[in-house]
């Protein structure tokens, strides 16, 4: 019986460690997505047509980079996801602003 209990504990400990490993993985894809979104916004002149969301996207991306360098992967992921969303908003607003300016 003691063998079964220790095997069960080992299995539970393994699952906990596996879950913890996933939670602290380096957010490579999230950082890449955020950088690409910022570049896409820059390509449609978002700094001109949507300066506030573009500035927010850049600040969030920089915060993500700093957190990544500090090893705070969870917070880096949060900032990267927020940066991507802000860049997307900036791009959408810039496209709308450019269309309006063309009229």
C-alpha positions in Angstrom: 0.0 0.0 0.0 2.7 2.6 0.8 4.1 2.0 -2.7 0.8 2.9 -4.3 0.6 6.1 -2.3 4.1 7.2 -3.2 3.5 6.4 -6.9 0.3 8.5 -6.8 2.2 11.4 -5.1 4.9 11.2 -7.8 2.3 11.3 -10.5 0.6 14.3 -9.0 4.0 16.1 -8.5 4.8 15.4 -12.1 1.6 16.9 -13.3 2.1 20.0 -11.2 5.6 20.4 -12.5 4.5 19.9 -16.1 1.8 22.5 -15.6 4.2 24.9 -14.1 6.6 24.4 -17.0 3.9 25.3 -19.5 3.0 28.5 -17.6 6.5 29.8 -17.6 7.4 29.0 -21.2 9.2 31.7 -23.1 6.5 33.6 -25.1 8.4 33.5 -28.4 5.3 33.3 -30.6 3.5 36.1 -28.7 6.5 38.4 -29.0 6.8 37.7 -32.7 3.1 38.3 -33.3 3.3 41.6 -31.4 6.3 42.8 -33.4 4.6 41.8 -36.7 1.4 43.7 -35.7 3.4 46.8 -34.8 5.2 46.6 -38.2 1.9 46.2 -40.0 0.5 49.2 -38.3 3.6 51.2 -39.1 3.2 50.3 -42.8 -0.1 52.0 -43.0 1.2 55.1 -41.2 -0.6 54.5 -37.9 1.7 57.0 -36.2 0.0 59.7 -38.3 -3.6 58.5 -38.4 -3.8 56.7 -35.0 -1.0 58.1 -32.8 -2.4 57.1 -29.4 -3.1 53.4 -30.1 0.2 53.3 -32.0 2.1 54.8 -29.1 0.4 52.4 -26.7 1.3 49.4 -28.9 5.0 50.5 -28.9 5.1 51.0 -25.2 3.5 47.7 -24.5 5.9 45.9 -26.8 8.8 47.6 -25.0 7.4 46.5 -21.7 7.1 42.9 -23.0 10.7 43.0 -24.1 11.9 44.3 -20.7 9.9 41.6 -18.9 11.2 38.9 -21.3 14.8 40.1 -20.5 14.0 40.0 -16.8 12.8 36.4 -17.1 9.2 37.3 -16.2 7.7 35.3 -19.0 4.1 35.4 -17.8 4.1 39.2 -17.7 6.0 39.4 -21.0 3.2 37.3 -22.6 0.5 39.6 -21.2 2.3 42.7 -22.5 2.9 41.1 -25.9 -0.7 40.1 -26.3 -1.8 43.6 -25.3 0.7 45.1 -27.7 -0.7 43.0 -30.6 -4.2 44.1 -29.8 -3.2 47.8 -29.6 -1.3 47.6 -32.9 -4.3 45.9 -34.5 -6.5 48.8 -33.3 -3.9 51.3 -34.5 -3.8 49.7 -37.9 -7.6 49.6 -38.2 -7.9 53.3 -37.2 -5.1 54.3 -39.6 -6.8 52.5 -42.5 -10.0 54.3 -41.7 -8.3 57.6 -41.3 -6.4 57.3 -44.5 -9.7 56.5 -46.4 -11.3 59.5 -44.8 -8.4 61.7 -45.7 -8.5 60.5 -49.3 -12.0 61.9 -49.7 
